[in-house]
């Protein structure tokens, strides 16, 4: 990835999917499917690499 601040379309879609599944999981109609989808998305190679690069730039919250 050349620039983590300018992600390609596939990464944007994956990050958006993470947002939607999180919202659904936290809603009153949350489903176990959402948690499984989140696990898969968070393990995705492109998402992992983007997060690693963003961590180097100190632009994301630090895990507790």
C-alpha positions, 0 to 999 in steps of 0.5 A, a space after each residue: 500500500 503506497 499511502 494508507 491515507 488514500 486507500 483503494 476502493 476494495 479497502 474502503 468497502 471493507 472498512 465500510 463493511 466493518 462499520 455496518 456490521 459493528 452497527 448491526 451487532 450493537 443494535 437490538 437486532 444484532 446477530 452472531 453473523 455480524 460478529 463472524 463477519 467482523 472477525 473475517 474482515 479484521 483478519 483480512 490481509 489488506 485491512 491488517 496491512 492498512 491498520 499496521 501502517 496507520 499505527 505507524 502514523 499514530 492515527 488510530 487509538 492504541 489498544 488497551 
